[in-house]
Amino acid sequence: MSSWRDRMNQFSGRTRYVVCRLFLHLGGEQVAPLLGTLNQVAIAAERDEGDLQTLGEGLVEVCQSLLQSEMYWQSAANEGDVFWDEGAAGDYVNGLFTDSAQRYLSQPDVSATRKDDLLVVPVTRNIIVMIAVAFEGEVPELESDLADISAMKEGLKALINLHYQDALRAIQIHFSPAQLGDELTSDQILVNFPELIPL
């Protein structure tokens, strides 16, 4: 993502903002527990009214869960851009949020989540996790193609490191389906997540 304009802006001392979003599709009968982790993170974020520290802790938990679930990774994609204006970066973050929230079944209803739901719903076989972040500086692991298993692993580790370095300025986590009992079929994945590339 580095260009002549980037180098000129660096020389002038301007702050470099990176906004990126990654998609990771997991499939198989054993992916349902991840949905529980994702919903717990969503509930904590709602409880703390989107506090960045809480979101960061949730991001670390989600990234660690994804890394531990590598055997279920099916496909992935990522996108992003570099900004030298904080307002433009914020607008891009908002656009990603809106897009992720409108994806198929990606809005959890945290008020309706109950522990006894686990006993009466079908098992989810497909989950797509969408993570969008904004940070200052440069992180090559997140500014390259992540549609590769080793690159995705490094990207998820980089997200964890950004939290511990207090470098994150915005964090969004969406997932589809967003609650137990909802299903995401292969056809729905093709229609609603056309950017995914098989791993």
Rosetta constraint file for C-alpha pairs under 8 A:
AtomPair CA 1 CA 81 HARMONIC 7.52 0.50
AtomPair CA 1 CA 82 HARMONIC 7.04 0.50
AtomPair CA 1 CA 143 HARMONIC 6.60 0.50
AtomPair CA 2 CA 6 HARMONIC 5.76 0.50
AtomPair CA 2 CA 7 HARMONIC 7.34 0.50
AtomPair CA 3 CA 7 HARMONIC 6.41 0.50
AtomPair CA 4 CA 8 HARMONIC 6.32 0.50
AtomPair CA 5 CA 9 HARMONIC 6.18 0.50
AtomPair CA 6 CA 10 HARMONIC 6.18 0.50
AtomPair CA 7 CA 11 HARMONIC 6.26 0.50
AtomPair CA 8 CA 12 HARMONIC 6.35 0.50
AtomPair CA 9 CA 13 HARMONIC 6.40 0.50
AtomPair CA 9 CA 14 HARMONIC 5.51 0.50
AtomPair CA 9 CA 15 HARMONIC 7.97 0.50
AtomPair CA 9 CA 84 HARMONIC 7.44 0.50
AtomPair CA 10 CA 14 HARMONIC 5.80 0.50
AtomPair CA 10 CA 15 HARMONIC 7.47 0.50
AtomPair CA 10 CA 16 HARMONIC 7.64 0.50
AtomPair CA 14 CA 84 HARMONIC 6.54 0.50
AtomPair CA 15 CA 84 HARMONIC 5.91 0.50
AtomPair CA 15 CA 85 HARMONIC 7.70 0.50
AtomPair CA 15 CA 136 HARMONIC 6.93 0.50
AtomPair CA 15 CA 137 HARMONIC 7.35 0.50
AtomPair CA 16 CA 82 HARMONIC 6.89 0.50
AtomPair CA 16 CA 83 HARMONIC 6.00 0.50
AtomPair CA 16 CA 84 HARMONIC 5.09 0.50
AtomPair CA 16 CA 85 HARMONIC 7.88 0.50
AtomPair CA 16 CA 136 HARMONIC 5.64 0.50
AtomPair CA 16 CA 137 HARMONIC 5.39 0.50
AtomPair CA 16 CA 138 HARMONIC 7.56 0.50
AtomPair CA 17 CA 82 HARMONIC 5.70 0.50
AtomPair CA 17 CA 83 HARMONIC 4.99 0.50
AtomPair CA 17 CA 84 HARMONIC 6.05 0.50
AtomPair CA 17 CA 85 HARMONIC 7.49 0.50
AtomPair CA 17 CA 86 HARMONIC 7.04 0.50
AtomPair CA 17 CA 89 HARMONIC 6.68 0.50
AtomPair CA 17 CA 134 HARMONIC 6.86 0.50
AtomPair CA 17 CA 135 HARMONIC 5.72 0.50
AtomPair CA 17 CA 136 HARMONIC 4.58 0.50
AtomPair CA 17 CA 137 HARMONIC 6.22 0.50
AtomPair CA 18 CA 80 HARMONIC 7.29 0.50
AtomPair CA 18 CA 81 HARMONIC 5.97 0.50
AtomPair CA 18 CA 82 HARMONIC 4.61 0.50
AtomPair CA 18 CA 83 HARMONIC 6.27 0.50
AtomPair CA 18 CA 89 HARMONIC 7.51 0.50
AtomPair CA 18 CA 134 HARMONIC 5.53 0.50
AtomPair CA 18 CA 135 HARMONIC 5.44 0.50
AtomPair CA 18 CA 136 HARMONIC 6.21 0.50
AtomPair CA 18 CA 137 HARMONIC 7.09 0.50
AtomPair CA 18 CA 138 HARMONIC 7.28 0.50
AtomPair CA 19 CA 80 HARMONIC 5.41 0.50
AtomPair CA 19 CA 81 HARMONIC 5.63 0.50
AtomPair CA 19 CA 82 HARMONIC 6.50 0.50
AtomPair CA 19 CA 83 HARMONIC 7.92 0.50
AtomPair CA 19 CA 89 HARMONIC 6.69 0.50
AtomPair CA 19 CA 92 HARMONIC 7.36 0.50
AtomPair CA 19 CA 93 HARMONIC 6.72 0.50
AtomPair CA 19 CA 132 HARMONIC 7.25 0.50
AtomPair CA 19 CA 133 HARMONIC 5.75 0.50
AtomPair CA 19 CA 134 HARMONIC 4.30 0.50
AtomPair CA 19 CA 135 HARMONIC 6.66 0.50
AtomPair CA 20 CA 78 HARMONIC 7.23 0.50
AtomPair CA 20 CA 79 HARMONIC 5.62 0.50
AtomPair CA 20 CA 80 HARMONIC 3.91 0.50
AtomPair CA 20 CA 81 HARMONIC 6.50 0.50
AtomPair CA 20 CA 132 HARMONIC 5.55 0.50
AtomPair CA 20 CA 133 HARMONIC 5.68 0.50
AtomPair CA 20 CA 134 HARMONIC 6.58 0.50
AtomPair CA 20 CA 142 HARMONIC 7.41 0.50
AtomPair CA 20 CA 143 HARMONIC 7.81 0.50
AtomPair CA 21 CA 78 HARMONIC 5.53 0.50
AtomPair CA 21 CA 79 HARMONIC 5.44 0.50
AtomPair CA 21 CA 80 HARMONIC 6.11 0.50
AtomPair CA 21 CA 96 HARMONIC 7.62 0.50
AtomPair CA 21 CA 130 HARMONIC 6.81 0.50
AtomPair CA 21 CA 131 HARMONIC 5.42 0.50
AtomPair CA 21 CA 132 HARMONIC 4.01 0.50
AtomPair CA 21 CA 133 HARMONIC 6.49 0.50
AtomPair CA 22 CA 76 HARMONIC 7.40 0.50
AtomPair CA 22 CA 77 HARMONIC 5.80 0.50
AtomPair CA 22 CA 78 HARMONIC 4.14 0.50
AtomPair CA 22 CA 79 HARMONIC 6.55 0.50
AtomPair CA 22 CA 130 HARMONIC 5.71 0.50
AtomPair CA 22 CA 131 HARMONIC 5.38 0.50
AtomPair CA 22 CA 132 HARMONIC 6.47 0.50
AtomPair CA 22 CA 146 HARMONIC 7.71 0.50
AtomPair CA 23 CA 76 HARMONIC 5.26 0.50
AtomPair CA 23 CA 77 HARMONIC 5.07 0.50
AtomPair CA 23 CA 78 HARMONIC 5.95 0.50
AtomPair CA 23 CA 128 HARMONIC 6.73 0.50
AtomPair CA 23 CA 129 HARMONIC 5.70 0.50
AtomPair CA 23 CA 130 HARMONIC 4.65 0.50
AtomPair CA 23 CA 131 HARMONIC 6.69 0.50
AtomPair CA 23 CA 196 HARMONIC 7.33 0.50
AtomPair CA 24 CA 73 HARMONIC 7.08 0.50
AtomPair CA 24 CA 74 HARMONIC 7.67 0.50
AtomPair CA 24 CA 75 HARMONIC 6.09 0.50
AtomPair CA 24 CA 76 HARMONIC 4.51 0.50
AtomPair CA 24 CA 77 HARMONIC 6.81 0.50
AtomPair CA 24 CA 128 HARMONIC 5.52 0.50
AtomPair CA 24 CA 129 HARMONIC 5.29 0.50
AtomPair CA 24 CA 130 HARMONIC 6.70 0.50
AtomPair CA 24 CA 196 HARMONIC 7.99 0.50
AtomPair CA 25 CA 73 HARMONIC 5.95 0.50
AtomPair CA 25 CA 74 HARMONIC 5.45 0.50
AtomPair CA 25 CA 75 HARMONIC 5.16 0.50
AtomPair CA 25 CA 76 HARMONIC 6.04 0.50
AtomPair CA 25 CA 126 HARMONIC 7.11 0.50
AtomPair CA 25 CA 127 HARMONIC 5.76 0.50
AtomPair CA 25 CA 128 HARMONIC 4.29 0.50
AtomPair CA 25 CA 129 HARMONIC 6.49 0.50
AtomPair CA 25 CA 196 HARMONIC 7.93 0.50
AtomPair CA 26 CA 31 HARMONIC 6.82 0.50
AtomPair CA 26 CA 72 HARMONIC 5.07 0.50
AtomPair CA 26 CA 73 HARMONIC 4.47 0.50
AtomPair CA 26 CA 74 HARMONIC 5.36 0.50
AtomPair CA 26 CA 75 HARMONIC 7.34 0.50
AtomPair CA 26 CA 126 HARMONIC 5.81 0.50
AtomPair CA 26 CA 127 HARMONIC 5.30 0.50
AtomPair CA 26 CA 128 HARMONIC 6.26 0.50
AtomPair CA 27 CA 31 HARMONIC 6.42 0.50
AtomPair CA 27 CA 72 HARMONIC 5.41 0.50
AtomPair CA 27 CA 73 HARMONIC 6.56 0.50
AtomPair CA 27 CA 74 HARMONIC 6.21 0.50
AtomPair CA 27 CA 125 HARMONIC 5.52 0.50
AtomPair CA 27 CA 126 HARMONIC 4.52 0.50
AtomPair CA 27 CA 127 HARMONIC 6.51 0.50
AtomPair CA 28 CA 72 HARMONIC 6.37 0.50
AtomPair CA 28 CA 125 HARMONIC 4.96 0.50
AtomPair CA 28 CA 126 HARMONIC 6.57 0.50
AtomPair CA 29 CA 123 HARMONIC 7.08 0.50
AtomPair CA 29 CA 124 HARMONIC 7.07 0.50
AtomPair CA 29 CA 125 HARMONIC 5.19 0.50
AtomPair CA 30 CA 125 HARMONIC 7.49 0.50
AtomPair CA 31 CA 35 HARMONIC 7.33 0.50
AtomPair CA 31 CA 69 HARMONIC 7.88 0.50
AtomPair CA 31 CA 72 HARMONIC 7.29 0.50
AtomPair CA 31 CA 124 HARMONIC 7.05 0.50
AtomPair CA 31 CA 125 HARMONIC 6.38 0.50
AtomPair CA 31 CA 126 HARMONIC 7.14 0.50
AtomPair CA 31 CA 127 HARMONIC 7.21 0.50
AtomPair CA 32 CA 36 HARMONIC 7.11 0.50
AtomPair CA 32 CA 123 HARMONIC 6.30 0.50
AtomPair CA 32 CA 124 HARMONIC 5.32 0.50
AtomPair CA 32 CA 125 HARMONIC 6.86 0.50
AtomPair CA 32 CA 180 HARMONIC 7.98 0.50
AtomPair CA 33 CA 37 HARMONIC 6.70 0.50
AtomPair CA 34 CA 38 HARMONIC 6.21 0.50
AtomPair CA 34 CA 65 HARMONIC 7.05 0.50
AtomPair CA 35 CA 39 HARMONIC 6.13 0.50
AtomPair CA 35 CA 127 HARMONIC 7.58 0.50
AtomPair CA 35 CA 178 HARMONIC 7.41 0.50
AtomPair CA 35 CA 179 HARMONIC 7.04 0.50
AtomPair CA 35 CA 180 HARMONIC 7.20 0.50
AtomPair CA 36 CA 40 HARMONIC 6.18 0.50
AtomPair CA 37 CA 41 HARMONIC 6.30 0.50
AtomPair CA 37 CA 61 HARMONIC 7.92 0.50
AtomPair CA 37 CA 62 HARMONIC 7.07 0.50
AtomPair CA 37 CA 65 HARMONIC 7.98 0.50
AtomPair CA 38 CA 42 HARMONIC 6.25 0.50
AtomPair CA 38 CA 62 HARMONIC 6.71 0.50
AtomPair CA 38 CA 175 HARMONIC 7.60 0.50
AtomPair CA 39 CA 43 HARMONIC 6.09 0.50
AtomPair CA 39 CA 108 HARMONIC 7.25 0.50
AtomPair CA 39 CA 110 HARMONIC 7.37 0.50
AtomPair CA 39 CA 178 HARMONIC 7.47 0.50
AtomPair CA 39 CA 179 HARMONIC 7.33 0.50
AtomPair CA 40 CA 44 HARMONIC 6.23 0.50
AtomPair CA 41 CA 45 HARMONIC 6.19 0.50
AtomPair CA 41 CA 55 HARMONIC 7.71 0.50
AtomPair CA 41 CA 58 HARMONIC 5.17 0.50
AtomPair CA 41 CA 62 HARMONIC 7.89 0.50
AtomPair CA 42 CA 46 HARMONIC 6.15 0.50
AtomPair CA 42 CA 108 HARMONIC 7.62 0.50
AtomPair CA 42 CA 110 HARMONIC 7.12 0.50
AtomPair CA 43 CA 47 HARMONIC 6.05 0.50
AtomPair CA 43 CA 110 HARMONIC 5.73 0.50
AtomPair CA 44 CA 48 HARMONIC 6.19 0.50
AtomPair CA 44 CA 54 HARMONIC 7.11 0.50
AtomPair CA 44 CA 58 HARMONIC 7.93 0.50
AtomPair CA 45 CA 49 HARMONIC 5.95 0.50
AtomPair CA 45 CA 50 HARMONIC 4.98 0.50
AtomPair CA 45 CA 51 HARMONIC 6.76 0.50
AtomPair CA 45 CA 54 HARMONIC 6.20 0.50
AtomPair CA 45 CA 55 HARMONIC 5.91 0.50
AtomPair CA 45 CA 58 HARMONIC 7.86 0.50
AtomPair CA 46 CA 50 HARMONIC 6.08 0.50
AtomPair CA 46 CA 110 HARMONIC 7.79 0.50
AtomPair CA 48 CA 54 HARMONIC 7.04 0.50
AtomPair CA 50 CA 54 HARMONIC 7.25 0.50
AtomPair CA 50 CA 55 HARMONIC 6.57 0.50
AtomPair CA 51 CA 55 HARMONIC 6.18 0.50
AtomPair CA 52 CA 56 HARMONIC 5.96 0.50
AtomPair CA 52 CA 169 HARMONIC 7.80 0.50
AtomPair CA 52 CA 170 HARMONIC 7.19 0.50
AtomPair CA 52 CA 171 HARMONIC 7.28 0.50
AtomPair CA 53 CA 57 HARMONIC 6.24 0.50
AtomPair CA 54 CA 58 HARMONIC 6.19 0.50
AtomPair CA 55 CA 59 HARMONIC 6.03 0.50
AtomPair CA 55 CA 171 HARMONIC 6.50 0.50
AtomPair CA 55 CA 172 HARMONIC 7.88 0.50
AtomPair CA 56 CA 60 HARMONIC 6.27 0.50
AtomPair CA 56 CA 163 HARMONIC 5.64 0.50
AtomPair CA 56 CA 168 HARMONIC 7.93 0.50
AtomPair CA 56 CA 171 HARMONIC 7.14 0.50
AtomPair CA 57 CA 61 HARMONIC 6.36 0.50
AtomPair CA 57 CA 163 HARMONIC 7.61 0.50
AtomPair CA 58 CA 62 HARMONIC 6.12 0.50
AtomPair CA 59 CA 63 HARMONIC 6.01 0.50
AtomPair CA 59 CA 159 HARMONIC 7.78 0.50
AtomPair CA 59 CA 160 HARMONIC 7.22 0.50
AtomPair CA 59 CA 171 HARMONIC 7.79 0.50
AtomPair CA 59 CA 173 HARMONIC 7.59 0.50
AtomPair CA 60 CA 64 HARMONIC 6.06 0.50
AtomPair CA 60 CA 159 HARMONIC 7.50 0.50
AtomPair CA 60 CA 160 HARMONIC 5.20 0.50
AtomPair CA 60 CA 163 HARMONIC 7.40 0.50
AtomPair CA 61 CA 65 HARMONIC 6.16 0.50
AtomPair CA 62 CA 66 HARMONIC 6.14 0.50
AtomPair CA 63 CA 67 HARMONIC 6.14 0.50
AtomPair CA 63 CA 156 HARMONIC 5.67 0.50
AtomPair CA 63 CA 157 HARMONIC 7.36 0.50
AtomPair CA 63 CA 159 HARMONIC 7.60 0.50
AtomPair CA 63 CA 160 HARMONIC 6.96 0.50
AtomPair CA 64 CA 68 HARMONIC 6.20 0.50
AtomPair CA 64 CA 156 HARMONIC 7.94 0.50
AtomPair CA 65 CA 69 HARMONIC 6.21 0.50
AtomPair CA 66 CA 70 HARMONIC 6.40 0.50
AtomPair CA 67 CA 153 HARMONIC 6.62 0.50
AtomPair CA 67 CA 156 HARMONIC 7.42 0.50
AtomPair CA 69 CA 73 HARMONIC 7.15 0.50
AtomPair CA 73 CA 199 HARMONIC 7.21 0.50
AtomPair CA 74 CA 198 HARMONIC 5.92 0.50
AtomPair CA 74 CA 199 HARMONIC 5.68 0.50
AtomPair CA 75 CA 147 HARMONIC 7.16 0.50
AtomPair CA 75 CA 196 HARMONIC 5.69 0.50
AtomPair CA 75 CA 197 HARMONIC 5.11 0.50
AtomPair CA 75 CA 198 HARMONIC 4.03 0.50
AtomPair CA 75 CA 199 HARMONIC 4.83 0.50
AtomPair CA 76 CA 146 HARMONIC 7.07 0.50
AtomPair CA 76 CA 147 HARMONIC 5.02 0.50
AtomPair CA 76 CA 148 HARMONIC 7.59 0.50
AtomPair CA 76 CA 196 HARMONIC 5.00 0.50
AtomPair CA 76 CA 197 HARMONIC 5.35 0.50
AtomPair CA 76 CA 198 HARMONIC 6.54 0.50
AtomPair CA 76 CA 199 HARMONIC 6.71 0.50
AtomPair CA 77 CA 145 HARMONIC 7.63 0.50
AtomPair CA 77 CA 146 HARMONIC 6.20 0.50
AtomPair CA 77 CA 147 HARMONIC 5.20 0.50
AtomPair CA 77 CA 195 HARMONIC 6.22 0.50
AtomPair CA 77 CA 196 HARMONIC 5.08 0.50
AtomPair CA 77 CA 197 HARMONIC 6.14 0.50
AtomPair CA 78 CA 145 HARMONIC 6.75 0.50
AtomPair CA 78 CA 146 HARMONIC 6.11 0.50
AtomPair CA 78 CA 147 HARMONIC 7.26 0.50
AtomPair CA 80 CA 143 HARMONIC 7.52 0.50
AtomPair CA 82 CA 89 HARMONIC 7.84 0.50
AtomPair CA 83 CA 88 HARMONIC 6.75 0.50
AtomPair CA 83 CA 89 HARMONIC 5.75 0.50
AtomPair CA 84 CA 88 HARMONIC 7.97 0.50
AtomPair CA 84 CA 89 HARMONIC 7.88 0.50
AtomPair CA 85 CA 89 HARMONIC 6.36 0.50
AtomPair CA 86 CA 90 HARMONIC 6.13 0.50
AtomPair CA 87 CA 91 HARMONIC 6.23 0.50
AtomPair CA 88 CA 92 HARMONIC 6.31 0.50
AtomPair CA 89 CA 93 HARMONIC 6.25 0.50
AtomPair CA 89 CA 134 HARMONIC 7.74 0.50
AtomPair CA 90 CA 94 HARMONIC 6.21 0.50
AtomPair CA 91 CA 95 HARMONIC 6.24 0.50
AtomPair CA 92 CA 96 HARMONIC 6.27 0.50
AtomPair CA 93 CA 97 HARMONIC 6.18 0.50
AtomPair CA 93 CA 132 HARMONIC 7.64 0.50
AtomPair CA 93 CA 133 HARMONIC 7.70 0.50
AtomPair CA 93 CA 134 HARMONIC 7.26 0.50
AtomPair CA 93 CA 170 HARMONIC 7.71 0.50
AtomPair CA 94 CA 98 HARMONIC 6.22 0.50
AtomPair CA 95 CA 99 HARMONIC 6.19 0.50
AtomPair CA 96 CA 100 HARMONIC 6.00 0.50
AtomPair CA 96 CA 132 HARMONIC 7.28 0.50
AtomPair CA 97 CA 101 HARMONIC 6.01 0.50
AtomPair CA 97 CA 132 HARMONIC 7.80 0.50
AtomPair CA 97 CA 172 HARMONIC 6.94 0.50
AtomPair CA 98 CA 102 HARMONIC 6.26 0.50
AtomPair CA 99 CA 103 HARMONIC 6.54 0.50
AtomPair CA 100 CA 106 HARMONIC 7.18 0.50
AtomPair CA 100 CA 130 HARMONIC 7.00 0.50
AtomPair CA 100 CA 174 HARMONIC 6.35 0.50
AtomPair CA 101 CA 106 HARMONIC 5.77 0.50
AtomPair CA 101 CA 107 HARMONIC 6.04 0.50
AtomPair CA 101 CA 174 HARMONIC 6.81 0.50
AtomPair CA 102 CA 106 HARMONIC 6.90 0.50
AtomPair CA 102 CA 107 HARMONIC 7.91 0.50
AtomPair CA 103 CA 176 HARMONIC 7.53 0.50
AtomPair CA 103 CA 192 HARMONIC 6.41 0.50
AtomPair CA 103 CA 193 HARMONIC 7.89 0.50
AtomPair CA 104 CA 176 HARMONIC 6.37 0.50
AtomPair CA 104 CA 177 HARMONIC 7.18 0.50
AtomPair CA 104 CA 188 HARMONIC 7.78 0.50
AtomPair CA 104 CA 192 HARMONIC 6.26 0.50
AtomPair CA 105 CA 175 HARMONIC 7.89 0.50
AtomPair CA 105 CA 176 HARMONIC 5.32 0.50
AtomPair CA 105 CA 177 HARMONIC 4.92 0.50
AtomPair CA 105 CA 178 HARMONIC 5.80 0.50
AtomPair CA 105 CA 182 HARMONIC 7.67 0.50
AtomPair CA 106 CA 174 HARMONIC 5.94 0.50
AtomPair CA 106 CA 175 HARMONIC 5.05 0.50
AtomPair CA 106 CA 176 HARMONIC 4.42 0.50
AtomPair CA 106 CA 177 HARMONIC 5.60 0.50
AtomPair CA 106 CA 178 HARMONIC 4.94 0.50
AtomPair CA 107 CA 174 HARMONIC 7.16 0.50
AtomPair CA 107 CA 175 HARMONIC 7.50 0.50
AtomPair CA 107 CA 176 HARMONIC 7.74 0.50
AtomPair CA 107 CA 178 HARMONIC 5.60 0.50
AtomPair CA 108 CA 178 HARMONIC 4.69 0.50
AtomPair CA 108 CA 179 HARMONIC 5.96 0.50
AtomPair CA 109 CA 113 HARMONIC 6.86 0.50
AtomPair CA 109 CA 178 HARMONIC 7.86 0.50
AtomPair CA 109 CA 179 HARMONIC 7.53 0.50
AtomPair CA 113 CA 117 HARMONIC 7.35 0.50
AtomPair CA 113 CA 179 HARMONIC 7.86 0.50
AtomPair CA 116 CA 120 HARMONIC 7.46 0.50
AtomPair CA 117 CA 121 HARMONIC 6.41 0.50
AtomPair CA 117 CA 180 HARMONIC 7.28 0.50
AtomPair CA 118 CA 180 HARMONIC 7.33 0.50
AtomPair CA 121 CA 180 HARMONIC 6.48 0.50
AtomPair CA 121 CA 181 HARMONIC 4.76 0.50
AtomPair CA 122 CA 180 HARMONIC 7.56 0.50
AtomPair CA 122 CA 181 HARMONIC 5.44 0.50
AtomPair CA 123 CA 180 HARMONIC 7.54 0.50
AtomPair CA 123 CA 181 HARMONIC 7.03 0.50
AtomPair CA 124 CA 180 HARMONIC 6.96 0.50
AtomPair CA 124 CA 181 HARMONIC 7.03 0.50
AtomPair CA 124 CA 182 HARMONIC 7.17 0.50
AtomPair CA 124 CA 183 HARMONIC 6.00 0.50
AtomPair CA 124 CA 184 HARMONIC 7.61 0.50
AtomPair CA 125 CA 183 HARMONIC 7.57 0.50
AtomPair CA 125 CA 184 HARMONIC 7.56 0.50
AtomPair CA 126 CA 177 HARMONIC 7.91 0.50
AtomPair CA 126 CA 183 HARMONIC 7.48 0.50
AtomPair CA 126 CA 184 HARMONIC 5.80 0.50
AtomPair CA 126 CA 185 HARMONIC 7.06 0.50
AtomPair CA 127 CA 175 HARMONIC 6.91 0.50
AtomPair CA 127 CA 176 HARMONIC 5.63 0.50
AtomPair CA 127 CA 177 HARMONIC 6.20 0.50
AtomPair CA 127 CA 184 HARMONIC 7.18 0.50
AtomPair CA 128 CA 175 HARMONIC 5.48 0.50
AtomPair CA 128 CA 176 HARMONIC 5.19 0.50
AtomPair CA 128 CA 177 HARMONIC 7.35 0.50
AtomPair CA 129 CA 173 HARMONIC 7.26 0.50
AtomPair CA 129 CA 174 HARMONIC 6.05 0.50
AtomPair CA 129 CA 175 HARMONIC 4.42 0.50
AtomPair CA 129 CA 176 HARMONIC 6.65 0.50
AtomPair CA 130 CA 172 HARMONIC 7.94 0.50
AtomPair CA 130 CA 173 HARMONIC 5.75 0.50
AtomPair CA 130 CA 174 HARMONIC 5.03 0.50
AtomPair CA 130 CA 175 HARMONIC 5.79 0.50
AtomPair CA 131 CA 171 HARMONIC 7.46 0.50
AtomPair CA 131 CA 172 HARMONIC 5.71 0.50
AtomPair CA 131 CA 173 HARMONIC 4.67 0.50
AtomPair CA 131 CA 174 HARMONIC 6.51 0.50
AtomPair CA 132 CA 170 HARMONIC 7.87 0.50
AtomPair CA 132 CA 171 HARMONIC 5.87 0.50
AtomPair CA 132 CA 172 HARMONIC 5.03 0.50
AtomPair CA 132 CA 173 HARMONIC 6.53 0.50
AtomPair CA 133 CA 168 HARMONIC 6.89 0.50
AtomPair CA 133 CA 169 HARMONIC 7.35 0.50
AtomPair CA 133 CA 170 HARMONIC 5.28 0.50
AtomPair CA 133 CA 171 HARMONIC 4.56 0.50
AtomPair CA 133 CA 172 HARMONIC 6.32 0.50
AtomPair CA 134 CA 168 HARMONIC 5.90 0.50
AtomPair CA 134 CA 169 HARMONIC 5.30 0.50
AtomPair CA 134 CA 170 HARMONIC 4.94 0.50
AtomPair CA 134 CA 171 HARMONIC 6.77 0.50
AtomPair CA 135 CA 162 HARMONIC 7.95 0.50
AtomPair CA 135 CA 167 HARMONIC 5.68 0.50
AtomPair CA 135 CA 168 HARMONIC 4.58 0.50
AtomPair CA 135 CA 169 HARMONIC 5.23 0.50
AtomPair CA 135 CA 170 HARMONIC 7.14 0.50
AtomPair CA 136 CA 167 HARMONIC 6.38 0.50
AtomPair CA 136 CA 168 HARMONIC 7.27 0.50
AtomPair CA 136 CA 169 HARMONIC 7.53 0.50
AtomPair CA 139 CA 143 HARMONIC 6.34 0.50
AtomPair CA 139 CA 158 HARMONIC 7.56 0.50
AtomPair CA 140 CA 144 HARMONIC 6.45 0.50
AtomPair CA 141 CA 151 HARMONIC 7.11 0.50
AtomPair CA 141 CA 154 HARMONIC 6.04 0.50
AtomPair CA 141 CA 155 HARMONIC 5.11 0.50
AtomPair CA 141 CA 158 HARMONIC 6.53 0.50
AtomPair CA 142 CA 146 HARMONIC 7.53 0.50
AtomPair CA 142 CA 155 HARMONIC 5.24 0.50
AtomPair CA 142 CA 158 HARMONIC 7.14 0.50
AtomPair CA 145 CA 151 HARMONIC 7.29 0.50
AtomPair CA 146 CA 151 HARMONIC 5.06 0.50
AtomPair CA 146 CA 152 HARMONIC 4.87 0.50
AtomPair CA 146 CA 155 HARMONIC 7.11 0.50
AtomPair CA 147 CA 151 HARMONIC 7.14 0.50
AtomPair CA 147 CA 152 HARMONIC 6.73 0.50
AtomPair CA 147 CA 197 HARMONIC 6.21 0.50
AtomPair CA 147 CA 198 HARMONIC 7.50 0.50
AtomPair CA 147 CA 199 HARMONIC 6.41 0.50
AtomPair CA 148 CA 152 HARMONIC 5.96 0.50
AtomPair CA 148 CA 199 HARMONIC 5.77 0.50
AtomPair CA 149 CA 153 HARMONIC 6.22 0.50
AtomPair CA 149 CA 199 HARMONIC 6.33 0.50
AtomPair CA 150 CA 154 HARMONIC 6.35 0.50
AtomPair CA 151 CA 155 HARMONIC 6.09 0.50
AtomPair CA 152 CA 156 HARMONIC 6.15 0.50
AtomPair CA 153 CA 157 HARMONIC 6.29 0.50
AtomPair CA 154 CA 158 HARMONIC 6.08 0.50
AtomPair CA 155 CA 159 HARMONIC 6.35 0.50
AtomPair CA 156 CA 160 HARMONIC 6.52 0.50
AtomPair CA 157 CA 161 HARMONIC 6.31 0.50
AtomPair CA 158 CA 162 HARMONIC 6.13 0.50
AtomPair CA 159 CA 163 HARMONIC 6.53 0.50
AtomPair CA 160 CA 164 HARMONIC 6.62 0.50
AtomPair CA 161 CA 165 HARMONIC 6.10 0.50
AtomPair CA 162 CA 166 HARMONIC 6.18 0.50
AtomPair CA 162 CA 167 HARMONIC 5.23 0.50
AtomPair CA 162 CA 168 HARMONIC 6.02 0.50
AtomPair CA 163 CA 167 HARMONIC 6.23 0.50
AtomPair CA 163 CA 168 HARMONIC 6.03 0.50
AtomPair CA 174 CA 178 HARMONIC 7.77 0.50
AtomPair CA 176 CA 184 HARMONIC 7.16 0.50
AtomPair CA 177 CA 182 HARMONIC 5.82 0.50
AtomPair CA 177 CA 183 HARMONIC 6.31 0.50
AtomPair CA 177 CA 184 HARMONIC 6.10 0.50
AtomPair CA 178 CA 182 HARMONIC 7.41 0.50
AtomPair CA 184 CA 188 HARMONIC 6.12 0.50
AtomPair CA 184 CA 189 HARMONIC 6.81 0.50
AtomPair CA 185 CA 189 HARMONIC 6.28 0.50
AtomPair CA 186 CA 190 HARMONIC 6.39 0.50
AtomPair CA 187 CA 191 HARMONIC 6.34 0.50
AtomPair CA 188 CA 192 HARMONIC 5.87 0.50
AtomPair CA 188 CA 193 HARMONIC 7.90 0.50
AtomPair CA 189 CA 193 HARMONIC 5.27 0.50
AtomPair CA 189 CA 194 HARMONIC 7.27 0.50
AtomPair CA 190 CA 194 HARMONIC 5.31 0.50
